């Protein structure tokens, strides 16, 4: 996964990402499972 840009806000983040090997659904699943 490549992160092209990010913006950290007080309550959420914005990411511009891409991947040549992973599917979008797999990337989104990983973000939803990860908790700080």
PDB file of N, H, CA, C and O in Angstrom:
ATOM      1  N   UNK A   1       0.852  -1.163   0.000  1.00  0.00           N
ATOM      2  CA  UNK A   1       0.000   0.000   0.000  1.00  0.00           C
ATOM      3  C   UNK A   1       0.899   1.227   0.000  1.00  0.00           C
ATOM      4  O   UNK A   1       1.880   1.290   0.742  1.00  0.00           O
ATOM      5  N   UNK A   2       0.560   2.194  -0.832  1.00  0.00           N
ATOM      6  H   UNK A   2      -0.236   2.143  -1.434  1.00  0.00           H
ATOM      7  CA  UNK A   2       1.275   3.462  -0.900  1.00  0.00           C
ATOM      8  C   UNK A   2       0.370   4.566  -0.376  1.00  0.00           C
ATOM      9  O   UNK A   2      -0.796   4.653  -0.759  1.00  0.00           O
ATOM     10  N   UNK A   3       0.906   5.409   0.498  1.00  0.00           N
ATOM     11  H   UNK A   3       1.854   5.339   0.809  1.00  0.00           H
ATOM     12  CA  UNK A   3       0.169   6.567   1.007  1.00  0.00           C
ATOM     13  C   UNK A   3       0.704   7.783   0.263  1.00  0.00           C
ATOM     14  O   UNK A   3       1.881   8.123   0.380  1.00  0.00           O
ATOM     15  N   UNK A   4      -0.166   8.436  -0.503  1.00  0.00           N
ATOM     16  H   UNK A   4      -1.122   8.160  -0.599  1.00  0.00           H
ATOM     17  CA  UNK A   4       0.239   9.583  -1.305  1.00  0.00           C
ATOM     18  C   UNK A   4       0.041  10.901  -0.575  1.00  0.00           C
ATOM     19  O   UNK A   4       0.788  11.854  -0.796  1.00  0.00           O
ATOM     20  N   UNK A   5      -0.957  10.961   0.289  1.00  0.00           N
ATOM     21  H   UNK A   5      -1.565  10.187   0.469  1.00  0.00           H
ATOM     22  CA  UNK A   5      -1.212  12.178   1.062  1.00  0.00           C
ATOM     23  C   UNK A   5      -2.026  11.815   2.291  1.00  0.00           C
ATOM     24  O   UNK A   5      -2.749  10.819   2.291  1.00  0.00           O
ATOM     25  N   UNK A   6      -1.909  12.624   3.338  1.00  0.00           N
ATOM     26  H   UNK A   6      -1.322  13.433   3.337  1.00  0.00           H
ATOM     27  CA  UNK A   6      -2.707  12.414   4.537  1.00  0.00           C
ATOM     28  C   UNK A   6      -2.953  13.750   5.212  1.00  0.00           C
ATOM     29  O   UNK A   6      -2.193  14.703   5.043  1.00  0.00           O
ATOM     30  N   UNK A   7      -4.018  13.798   5.973  1.00  0.00           N
ATOM     31  H   UNK A   7      -4.636  13.023   6.111  1.00  0.00           H
ATOM     32  CA  UNK A   7      -4.377  14.981   6.752  1.00  0.00           C
ATOM     33  C   UNK A   7      -4.982  14.479   8.061  1.00  0.00           C
ATOM     34  O   UNK A   7      -6.008  13.800   8.059  1.00  0.00           O
ATOM     35  N   UNK A   8      -4.346  14.817   9.166  1.00  0.00           N
ATOM     36  H   UNK A   8      -3.512  15.369   9.168  1.00  0.00           H
ATOM     37  CA  UNK A   8      -4.817  14.374  10.474  1.00  0.00           C
ATOM     38  C   UNK A   8      -5.656  15.489  11.083  1.00  0.00           C
ATOM     39  O   UNK A   8      -5.165  16.590  11.330  1.00  0.00           O
ATOM     40  N   UNK A   9      -6.924  15.189  11.321  1.00  0.00           N
ATOM     41  H   UNK A   9      -7.323  14.295  11.121  1.00  0.00           H
ATOM     42  CA  UNK A   9      -7.855  16.131  11.933  1.00  0.00           C
ATOM     43  C   UNK A   9      -8.024  15.751  13.406  1.00  0.00           C
ATOM     44  O   UNK A   9      -7.475  14.744  13.853  1.00  0.00           O
ATOM     45  N   UNK A  10      -8.772  16.543  14.150  1.00  0.00           N
ATOM     46  H   UNK A  10      -9.218  17.361  13.786  1.00  0.00           H
ATOM     47  CA  UNK A  10      -8.943  16.250  15.574  1.00  0.00           C
ATOM     48  C   UNK A  10      -9.776  15.001  15.819  1.00  0.00           C
ATOM     49  O   UNK A  10      -9.575  14.319  16.824  1.00  0.00           O
ATOM     50  N   UNK A  11     -10.704  14.687  14.926  1.00  0.00           N
ATOM     51  H   UNK A  11     -10.867  15.241  14.109  1.00  0.00           H
ATOM     52  CA  UNK A  11     -11.583  13.542  15.165  1.00  0.00           C
ATOM     53  C   UNK A  11     -11.501  12.457  14.088  1.00  0.00           C
ATOM     54  O   UNK A  11     -12.147  11.419  14.222  1.00  0.00           O
ATOM     55  N   UNK A  12     -10.720  12.674  13.025  1.00  0.00           N
ATOM     56  H   UNK A  12     -10.195  13.518  12.916  1.00  0.00           H
ATOM     57  CA  UNK A  12     -10.618  11.688  11.956  1.00  0.00           C
ATOM     58  C   UNK A  12      -9.401  11.999  11.090  1.00  0.00           C
ATOM     59  O   UNK A  12      -8.710  12.994  11.310  1.00  0.00           O
ATOM     60  N   UNK A  13      -9.147  11.145  10.111  1.00  0.00           N
ATOM     61  H   UNK A  13      -9.708  10.337   9.932  1.00  0.00           H
ATOM     62  CA  UNK A  13      -8.052  11.383   9.176  1.00  0.00           C
ATOM     63  C   UNK A  13      -8.553  11.254   7.741  1.00  0.00           C
ATOM     64  O   UNK A  13      -9.554  10.591   7.469  1.00  0.00           O
ATOM     65  N   UNK A  14      -7.835  11.901   6.836  1.00  0.00           N
ATOM     66  H   UNK A  14      -7.022  12.440   7.056  1.00  0.00           H
ATOM     67  CA  UNK A  14      -8.080  11.755   5.401  1.00  0.00           C
ATOM     68  C   UNK A  14      -6.824  11.134   4.800  1.00  0.00           C
ATOM     69  O   UNK A  14      -5.710  11.555   5.112  1.00  0.00           O
ATOM     70  N   UNK A  15      -7.001  10.137   3.943  1.00  0.00           N
ATOM     71  H   UNK A  15      -7.906   9.795   3.691  1.00  0.00           H
ATOM     72  CA  UNK A  15      -5.877   9.477   3.293  1.00  0.00           C
ATOM     73  C   UNK A  15      -6.131   9.357   1.802  1.00  0.00           C
ATOM     74  O   UNK A  15      -7.256   9.109   1.366  1.00  0.00           O
ATOM     75  N   UNK A  16      -5.074   9.537   1.029  1.00  0.00           N
ATOM     76  H   UNK A  16      -4.161   9.738   1.383  1.00  0.00           H
ATOM     77  CA  UNK A  16      -5.102   9.187  -0.389  1.00  0.00           C
ATOM     78  C   UNK A  16      -4.101   8.050  -0.533  1.00  0.00           C
ATOM     79  O   UNK A  16      -2.894   8.240  -0.384  1.00  0.00           O
ATOM     80  N   UNK A  17      -4.630   6.856  -0.828  1.00  0.00           N
ATOM     81  H   UNK A  17      -5.611   6.702  -0.949  1.00  0.00           H
ATOM     82  CA  UNK A  17      -3.803   5.657  -0.856  1.00  0.00           C
ATOM     83  C   UNK A  17      -4.005   4.906  -2.162  1.00  0.00           C
ATOM     84  O   UNK A  17      -4.978   5.126  -2.882  1.00  0.00           O
ATOM     85  N   UNK A  18      -3.079   4.031  -2.445  1.00  0.00           N
ATOM     86  H   UNK A  18      -2.289   3.852  -1.860  1.00  0.00           H
ATOM     87  CA  UNK A  18      -3.198   3.174  -3.613  1.00  0.00           C
ATOM     88  C   UNK A  18      -2.405   1.902  -3.404  1.00  0.00           C
ATOM     89  O   UNK A  18      -1.500   1.845  -2.572  1.00  0.00           O
ATOM     90  N   UNK A  19      -2.754   0.892  -4.165  1.00  0.00           N
ATOM     91  H   UNK A  19      -3.490   0.939  -4.841  1.00  0.00           H
ATOM     92  CA  UNK A  19      -2.049  -0.382  -4.076  1.00  0.00           C
ATOM     93  C   UNK A  19      -2.194  -1.124  -5.394  1.00  0.00           C
ATOM     94  O   UNK A  19      -3.282  -1.198  -5.966  1.00  0.00           O
ATOM     95  N   UNK A  20      -1.100  -1.662  -5.859  1.00  0.00           N
ATOM     96  H   UNK A  20      -0.217  -1.601  -5.394  1.00  0.00           H
ATOM     97  CA  UNK A  20      -1.140  -2.461  -7.082  1.00  0.00           C
ATOM     98  C   UNK A  20      -1.383  -3.929  -6.777  1.00  0.00           C
ATOM     99  O   UNK A  20      -1.727  -4.700  -7.672  1.00  0.00           O
ATOM    100  N   UNK A  21      -1.205  -4.327  -5.504  1.00  0.00           N
ATOM    101  H   UNK A  21      -0.925  -3.700  -4.777  1.00  0.00           H
ATOM    102  CA  UNK A  21      -1.327  -5.740  -5.155  1.00  0.00           C
ATOM    103  C   UNK A  21      -2.554  -6.056  -4.310  1.00  0.00           C
ATOM    104  O   UNK A  21      -3.038  -7.188  -4.338  1.00  0.00           O
ATOM    105  N   UNK A  22      -3.072  -5.081  -3.558  1.00  0.00           N
ATOM    106  H   UNK A  22      -2.679  -4.161  -3.536  1.00  0.00           H
ATOM    107  CA  UNK A  22      -4.214  -5.326  -2.671  1.00  0.00           C
ATOM    108  C   UNK A  22      -5.492  -4.761  -3.274  1.00  0.00           C
ATOM    109  O   UNK A  22      -5.462  -3.795  -4.035  1.00  0.00           O
ATOM    110  N   UNK A  23      -6.607  -5.378  -2.924  1.00  0.00           N
ATOM    111  H   UNK A  23      -6.631  -6.163  -2.305  1.00  0.00           H
ATOM    112  CA  UNK A  23      -7.908  -4.884  -3.355  1.00  0.00           C
ATOM    113  C   UNK A  23      -8.410  -3.849  -2.358  1.00  0.00           C
ATOM    114  O   UNK A  23      -8.074  -3.904  -1.176  1.00  0.00           O
ATOM    115  N   UNK A  24      -9.212  -2.909  -2.835  1.00  0.00           N
ATOM    116  H   UNK A  24      -9.485  -2.864  -3.795  1.00  0.00           H
ATOM    117  CA  UNK A  24      -9.723  -1.838  -1.987  1.00  0.00           C
ATOM    118  C   UNK A  24     -10.475  -2.395  -0.788  1.00  0.00           C
ATOM    119  O   UNK A  24     -10.335  -1.872   0.317  1.00  0.00           O
ATOM    120  N   UNK A  25     -11.265  -3.437  -0.978  1.00  0.00           N
ATOM    121  H   UNK A  25     -11.378  -3.862  -1.876  1.00  0.00           H
ATOM    122  CA  UNK A  25     -12.034  -3.989   0.145  1.00  0.00           C
ATOM    123  C   UNK A  25     -11.114  -4.526   1.232  1.00  0.00           C
ATOM    124  O   UNK A  25     -11.437  -4.416   2.415  1.00  0.00           O
ATOM    125  N   UNK A  26      -9.973  -5.107   0.860  1.00  0.00           N
ATOM    126  H   UNK A  26      -9.711  -5.196  -0.101  1.00  0.00           H
ATOM    127  CA  UNK A  26      -9.027  -5.614   1.854  1.00  0.00           C
ATOM    128  C   UNK A  26      -8.371  -4.471   2.625  1.00  0.00           C
ATOM    129  O   UNK A  26      -8.178  -4.565   3.837  1.00  0.00           O
ATOM    130  N   UNK A  27      -8.031  -3.400   1.924  1.00  0.00           N
ATOM    131  H   UNK A  27      -8.188  -3.324   0.939  1.00  0.00           H
ATOM    132  CA  UNK A  27      -7.427  -2.239   2.580  1.00  0.00           C
ATOM    133  C   UNK A  27      -8.419  -1.609   3.546  1.00  0.00           C
ATOM    134  O   UNK A  27      -8.062  -1.288   4.680  1.00  0.00           O
ATOM    135  N   UNK A  28      -9.665  -1.427   3.105  1.00  0.00           N
ATOM    136  H   UNK A  28      -9.955  -1.687   2.184  1.00  0.00           H
ATOM    137  CA  UNK A  28     -10.683  -0.826   3.972  1.00  0.00           C
ATOM    138  C   UNK A  28     -10.945  -1.703   5.188  1.00  0.00           C
ATOM    139  O   UNK A  28     -11.137  -1.185   6.288  1.00  0.00           O
ATOM    140  N   UNK A  29     -10.956  -3.009   5.015  1.00  0.00           N
ATOM    141  H   UNK A  29     -10.800  -3.431   4.121  1.00  0.00           H
ATOM    142  CA  UNK A  29     -11.156  -3.920   6.146  1.00  0.00           C
ATOM    143  C   UNK A  29     -10.043  -3.730   7.175  1.00  0.00           C
ATOM    144  O   UNK A  29     -10.311  -3.678   8.375  1.00  0.00           O
ATOM    145  N   UNK A  30      -8.808  -3.627   6.717  1.00  0.00           N
ATOM    146  H   UNK A  30      -8.590  -3.669   5.742  1.00  0.00           H
ATOM    147  CA  UNK A  30      -7.686  -3.455   7.638  1.00  0.00           C
ATOM    148  C   UNK A  30      -7.795  -2.148   8.410  1.00  0.00           C
ATOM    149  O   UNK A  30      -7.465  -2.114   9.596  1.00  0.00           O
ATOM    150  N   UNK A  31      -8.246  -1.076   7.776  1.00  0.00           N
ATOM    151  H   UNK A  31      -8.514  -1.103   6.813  1.00  0.00           H
ATOM    152  CA  UNK A  31      -8.409   0.196   8.475  1.00  0.00           C
ATOM    153  C   UNK A  31      -9.537   0.133   9.490  1.00  0.00           C
ATOM    154  O   UNK A  31      -9.428   0.711  10.571  1.00  0.00           O
ATOM    155  N   UNK A  32     -10.615  -0.558   9.160  1.00  0.00           N
ATOM    156  H   UNK A  32     -10.704  -1.028   8.282  1.00  0.00           H
ATOM    157  CA  UNK A  32     -11.746  -0.651  10.083  1.00  0.00           C
ATOM    158  C   UNK A  32     -11.428  -1.528  11.285  1.00  0.00           C
ATOM    159  O   UNK A  32     -11.953  -1.293  12.374  1.00  0.00           O
ATOM    160  N   UNK A  33     -10.582  -2.529  11.107  1.00  0.00           N
ATOM    161  H   UNK A  33     -10.156  -2.719  10.223  1.00  0.00           H
ATOM    162  CA  UNK A  33     -10.223  -3.430  12.203  1.00  0.00           C
ATOM    163  C   UNK A  33      -9.230  -2.760  13.154  1.00  0.00           C
ATOM    164  O   UNK A  33      -9.268  -3.002  14.360  1.00  0.00           O
ATOM    165  N   UNK A  34      -8.346  -1.922  12.618  1.00  0.00           N
ATOM    166  H   UNK A  34      -8.316  -1.726  11.638  1.00  0.00           H
ATOM    167  CA  UNK A  34      -7.308  -1.279  13.424  1.00  0.00           C
ATOM    168  C   UNK A  34      -7.917  -0.193  14.303  1.00  0.00           C
ATOM    169  O   UNK A  34      -8.660   0.662  13.820  1.00  0.00           O
ATOM    170  N   UNK A  35      -7.605  -0.229  15.572  1.00  0.00           N
ATOM    171  H   UNK A  35      -7.002  -0.923  15.964  1.00  0.00           H
ATOM    172  CA  UNK A  35      -8.071   0.789  16.525  1.00  0.00           C
ATOM    173  C   UNK A  35      -6.877   1.329  17.291  1.00  0.00           C
ATOM    174  O   UNK A  35      -5.966   0.580  17.647  1.00  0.00           O
ATOM    175  N   UNK A  36      -6.884   2.613  17.540  1.00  0.00           N
ATOM    176  H   UNK A  36      -7.623   3.221  17.251  1.00  0.00           H
ATOM    177  CA  UNK A  36      -5.806   3.227  18.335  1.00  0.00           C
ATOM    178  C   UNK A  36      -6.045   3.030  19.803  1.00  0.00           C
ATOM    179  O   UNK A  36      -5.244   3.477  20.624  1.00  0.00           O
TER     180      UNK A  36
END
